[in-house]
Amino acid sequence: MTFALVALISATLFAGAASYISLVEHPARLVLDDGPLLQQWQPSYRRALPIQSALAVISGVAGLAVAYASGDWRWAAGGAALLANWPFTLLIIMPVNKRLMAMSPGQAGPESRRMLVRWGKLHDVRSALGLVATLLFAWASAG
């Protein structure tokens, strides 16, 4: 029961943080001019990275542990959804992140804006994975 609670709470925190970024923070920063847009994104990314990474791992592993102990596919599917954030981020989002982090605000322009718009769409996938996992864990917890 403890791992189930850890999985559900950390999935909910992950989904909430990712959804906040997708629905509130990123759209708000996109109204900024190119330099300030990049200047705001860079420290935000650095701060969110360890939090979201840890929550995805904790919840994913806890979900898989509950699946192993209970045999309930919903825990396995939720855990897999959360852990899928890692390869998705490393293979798909990380090249964009690295290019954006290598730019100075003075280098910002149409290209950095285009990349940040793309980054937002890619980050929406992370939000969706977190929400799916949270719903699966809540469903499994309900019985």
Residue, then its C-alpha position, 0 to 999 in steps of 0.5 A: m500500500t505504501f508504494a501505491l501511495v508513493a506512486l499515486i502522489s508522485a505521479t500527481l505531482f509530476a502531472g501537475a508540474a508538467s501541466y502547469i508548464s504546458l498550460v500556464e508558464h510556457p504560453a505566458r513566456l511566449v508573449l515575451d520578446d525573443g531575448p527575454l523569452l530565452q532568458q526566462w526559459q533557461p533558468s526555468y528549465r534548469r530548476a524544473l529538470p531535477i524535480q520532474s526527473a526525480l518524480a518520474v523515476i520515483s513514481g514509475v518505479a513505485g508503480l512497477a513495484v505495485a504491479y509486480a506485487s499485485g499483478d494489476w496491469r494498470w500499475a504497470a502501464g502507469g509506471a511505464a508511462l512515467l518512465a517513458n518520459w526518460p527516453f522521450t526526453l533524452l532522445i527527442i527533447m534533449p537536442v532542442n534543450k541543448r541548443l537552447m541552453a547553448m544560446s545567449p539571450g543576445q543570440a535569441g531571434p526567430e530560430s530560438r523562438r521556433m525552437l521554443v514553440r517546438w519545445g512546448k509541443l514536445h513538453d505537452v507529451r510529457s504532460a500527457l504521459g503524467l496525466v495518463a499515469t495519474l489516471l491509471f494509478a487513481w483507477a487502480s487505487a479505487g479498486 
